[in-house]
Amino acid sequence: MCGIVGVLGKHEAAPLLVEALKRLEYRGYDSAGIATVNEGKLDRRRAVGKLVNLSDLLVHNPIAGKSGIGHTRWATHGGPSVKNAHPHQAGDVAVVHNGIIENFMNLRAELNEKNINYETDTDTEAVVLLTKYFLSQGLSPTEAAKKTISRLTGAFALAFLFQGEDDLIVVARQGSPLVIGHGDGEIYVGSDAIALAHLTNKITYLNEGDFAQISRKKIQVEDKNGIIVNRKIQNINLKSAKADKAGYKHFMAKEIAEQPLTLATTLENYLHEDPCDIILPKNNLKLTQIESLTMVACGTAFYAALTAKYWFEKIARVRVEVDVASEFRYREPPILKETTAVFVSQSGETADTLAALRYMSSHNANIISIVNVIGSSIARESNLVLPLHVGAEIGVASTKAFTAQLTVLALLALKIAKAKATITENQYQKFLDELKRLPEVISQALCLEPNIQKIAGELASYNDVIFLGRGAMYPLAMEGALKLKEISYIHAEGYPSGELKHGPIALIDKKVPVVVIAPKDTLFDKSVSNMQEVMARSGKIILISCESGLELAGHGSWATITMPDVSEFTAPIIYAVPMQLLAYHTALSKGTDVDQPRNLAKSVTVE
Ligand code: M6R
């Protein structure tokens, strides 16, 4: 995973690199480092943990130089330590790397035979050692980097800096994104355009297999066949200001609280008033001909897709398959002609989702993506992009992106349903009215925070929690469990309520609270029966339903959360709020690092 940056500047590089790395911390925060060339001399600083540790180190031990590269790490090969932190250096070359060098074991063996030994546990060290070796054979820095890259398999974005070269950075991308930024007499590189937003809005996206030799005055890009190509400079409209917490203790708290606003913006971007209709960006979709959809995503985005399956099937009568991206392409699923595939990803950079998209593209599928980051790799490789319009999501635990993903998916389902006439105009308008009420009803759900905070205070002392839901509440049960485990480190599982009796009910005792998500819908009675089975075994129930649901079934629960009355259609979006608040306040009680929980990264750019 990891984020990489580079600067060939007019001023000191270190502050620019650190600021750019701050913007890439969503890619990992196990360690960080920078290397510079100052009057020809290569130097570097590295620190374990978050970027702030590197900043502190630089205060006491500054580093000079107007050319430099930087890295923020999410450990893959080798634990977080200074030794394993990037930039890696061997002799006259330093390298930062995002991705995985899959053949590093073979390269290591080959280098060992040449009596070149490893000092770190990383795959990346193979890159610097090989380059050092090629330099010792008389190759120029650019030739040595190119020859090294020709020996690598796997996914990577790489930036090389060389001793004695104040005006040279060599970069390459294969499988991991990389951009070049154009400043006034300065050139930058970064894992994404956001990293460079404080420096420039003039961005060149490198293509798969590109190799570039960069100096302040000249950038030479070669494509994967070694042919010199011209990659255009685009003006990217990115806010340069880094999002702030607006007075909240955590980004996650802010992102939960702003959902009425973010959903209003999402809806505004897709709804046309008078007559009310859903307007999609220009596309070649033949909506009436869509019989089936393949949906692929990871984590929270996967649960959004799984929820949408219920809408697409029930309302639009479209068959839907939903796959976890990491399991998709290695199964080599046959792709039928005219397949439409939907990829859901907040970041638009998730490596597994991107790889699945490319598999689908190579089989000529029509690609729709639902992303938050508009210039992302997934967006750029799609036929139709449906943006979330919720602004940057910084908290590692996805919240406002989830409710917006659900909303956009609901809109797409309705649009198809209308085109296929599986619903009447009246039903269509009724569904749209329900969506338009989302900001208001989500605001009401947010008012439940004090009660949820109390429950979370109790929950924090348990080691295991089970979440149950039926129908469209089943994916939400899994999402609730994911939220809780990722930020509070409490073991949690989401199950379909009806499945509990087929095994997991053996887990139930007083020490395992069970969160039951049971809006008063067509499956309410069945959910209540399943809940009774848990109660009969001394299970502690946290029941989430509306007032009338709780009146009927709340008796005997350990705790209850009284939700507003909502329609069956929008319930998964609104019931997401107590899932988020429960996880957030449990994590607060436990004192974990809510925005940057251990072992995680916001965007997972390795397979
Ligand atoms: O950027 P993406 O939506 O593709 O990310 C997918 C998952 O990595 C992400 O949803 C992850 O599960 C979140 N941390 C969940 O809160």
Residues whose N, C-alpha, C, O or C-beta is under 5 A from the ligand:
A	BS01	M6R	C298 G299 T300 A301 V344 S345 Q346 S347 G348 T350 V396 A397 S398 K602 V604
